[in-house]
Amino acid sequence: MRDSYWKIMQFGKIPRLDKPVLIEGLPGIGNVGKVAVDFLIDELGAKKLYEITSYTFPHSVFVNEDNLVELPVVEVFYKKLGKRDILLLGGDVQPIDEISSYEFSEKILDIVEKFHGTEVVTLGGIGLADIPKKPRVYCTGNSKKIINKYKSSMVSNNLYGVVGPIVGVSGLLLGLASRRNIGAISFLAETYGHPMYLGIKGAKEILKVLDKNLSLNIDINKLDREIKDIESELLKKTEQLSEVTKQIALKKLQKKLGKEVDYIG
């Protein structure tokens, strides 16, 4: 593993956590997972534990409100809830190639094992051609046991044929966790498949599922009141990254096809 490609900075003392559940929500379709996890971090007052930077993240920086630049980062937060604590994985980006996605996912699972984590929950979106009025939430996992545990009237596990491969960290964490005998489940909410659309409604439906199953005691209605701030911040970063990631993908296609490619749908 290319350890020199990764930098993990610790913040504060290492807490004692009771069988924590990791909840992952990184940028993806509709940014559903990111919206949900960012809301949980704020609503629960979670404390920052790690900040991760990497040479495998998009080769760009963000310009913040103070007109200063920021490297893209991924962060791990924690919250002690008493019965079952949680780790929250969120951030600006995901690794941009296959090897890095595997490396990153393994490092996150190392953190889960370090704290004797019991489960992994990943969040994401299912892109539709139209905006869903009431997004449905689906689930899949690495064992029937964990699916039966979380399956309810709010969640359908009939995902086969509805979605193709779950690409990126949200999918890899499920598969790699099974090698470590860690139960893992993914909640995927329907959303509009446009790259500039924010799946706020889908995030709300996932938050309802998490609140019920993990007893988070959160006020989900606050998400409606915070939509404008969330949209403003996420759209700016999405716009800044879109051209960078497009050019990376173009270069990969050019290498594979051996000719110039100037468009990606």
C-alpha positions, -999 to 999 in steps of 0.1 A, spaced: 0 0 0 13 34 -9 13 49 26 33 79 15 3 90 -6 -19 94 25 -18 117 54 -40 111 84 -39 139 110 -53 132 145 -73 158 164 -74 157 202 -71 126 224 -83 92 212 -117 86 227 -130 54 242 -159 44 220 -185 17 227 -189 -6 197 -193 23 173 -211 22 140 -194 40 111 -217 61 89 -202 71 55 -215 99 33 -191 112 7 -199 131 -25 -218 110 -51 -251 109 -70 -271 139 -58 -247 142 -29 -274 124 -9 -249 107 15 -228 139 19 -259 160 28 -270 134 53 -237 130 71 -229 167 71 -263 173 87 -256 146 113 -222 161 122 -237 195 128 -269 183 145 -252 159 169 -223 183 176 -198 155 166 -161 160 174 -134 159 148 -111 129 152 -91 126 119 -85 147 88 -73 128 57 -55 143 27 -41 124 -2 -21 127 -34 -49 106 -49 -76 132 -44 -85 156 -73 -56 178 -81 -73 211 -72 -79 234 -43 -111 252 -32 -113 290 -28 -131 298 5 -151 328 16 -119 344 29 -104 341 -6 -79 316 6 -72 281 -8 -81 248 9 -69 214 -1 -98 188 -4 -101 168 27 -120 139 41 -128 139 78 -138 114 105 -159 126 134 -173 108 165 -202 111 188 -207 92 221 -244 83 224 -243 60 253 -256 27 241 -239 26 207 -215 53 196 -210 65 160 -181 74 137 -190 98 109 -171 99 76 -176 129 54 -157 153 32 -153 172 0 -141 144 -24 -135 107 -30 -104 91 -44 -105 94 -82 -91 60 -93 -97 23 -85 -65 15 -66 -69 46 -44 -105 38 -37 -94 4 -24 -66 18 -4 -88 45 12 -115 20 21 -90 -3 37 -76 26 58 -111 35 69 -118 -1 79 -85 0 99 -100 29 119 -132 9 124 -113 -21 137 -91 2 159 -122 13 178 -138 -22 178 -165 -10 154 -194 -34 150 -210 -22 118 -205 0 87 -233 20 71 -228 37 37 -251 62 22 -258 72 -15 -282 80 -42 -299 62 -71 -301 86 -101 -334 89 -118 -344 107 -150 -369 129 -132 -371 144 -97 -389 120 -74 -418 135 -54 -412 111 -25 -379 93 -28 -378 56 -19 -350 42 1 -334 8 -7 -308 -12 11 -282 -38 3 -255 -53 25 -228 -79 29 -251 -104 47 -287 -113 50 -284 -109 88 -277 -72 86 -303 -66 59 -330 -83 80 -319 -62 110 -325 -29 91 -353 -38 67 -386 -22 75 -416 -5 59 -394 25 53 -367 5 34 -369 -20 6 -342 -46 0 -355 -54 -35 -326 -36 -51 -316 -62 -77 -323 -47 -112 -329 -12 -97 -293 -2 -96 -261 -13 -112 -227 -15 -95 -223 6 -64 -192 26 -74 -166 41 -51 -162 41 -13 -199 35 -6 -196 1 -24 -161 -10 -15 -166 -5 22 -194 -31 20 -174 -57 2 -141 -52 20 -159 -52 54 -170 -87 48 -134 -99 46 -130 -86 82 -162 -101 94 -178 -66 99 -214 -63 90 -221 -36 65 -252 -21 49 -259 6 24 -289 29 22 -296 43 -12 -323 70 -18 -338 79 -51 -328 113 -65 -325 132 -97 -295 121 -117 -283 156 -128 -247 164 -116 -258 198 -102 -289 186 -83 -288 182 -46 -308 152 -32 -321 169 -1 -354 149 -1 -335 117 -5 -312 126 23 -342 133 46 -356 99 39 -323 82 48 -320 103 79 -354 91 90 -342 55 87 -310 62 106 -328 81 133 -352 52 139 -326 24 139 -298 42 158 -319 63 181 -301 95 171 -329 118 184 -323 144 157 -346 171 144 -348 162 107 -370 192 99 -340 214 106 -326 202 73 -353 221 54 -343 253 72 -307 248 63 -312 239 26 -301 273 13 -268 273 31 -261 236 22 -270 243 -15 -247 273 -17 -217 256 -2 -221 223 -21 -229 238 -55 -198 260 -54 -175 230 -46 -193 208 -72 -188 234 -99 -151 238 -90 -145 200 -91 -166 191 -121 -142 204 -148 -112 188 -130 -128 153 -127 -140 156 -163 -105 162 -176 -91 133 -155 -118 110 -170 -111 122 -205 -74 114 -201 -82 79 -189 -105 73 -219 -79 86 -243 -53 61 -230 -77 32 -232 -90 41 -267 -57 54 -281 -74 84 -297 -86 119 -288 -119 121 -269 -135 154 -262 -169 146 -247 -181 125 -218 -219 122 -212 
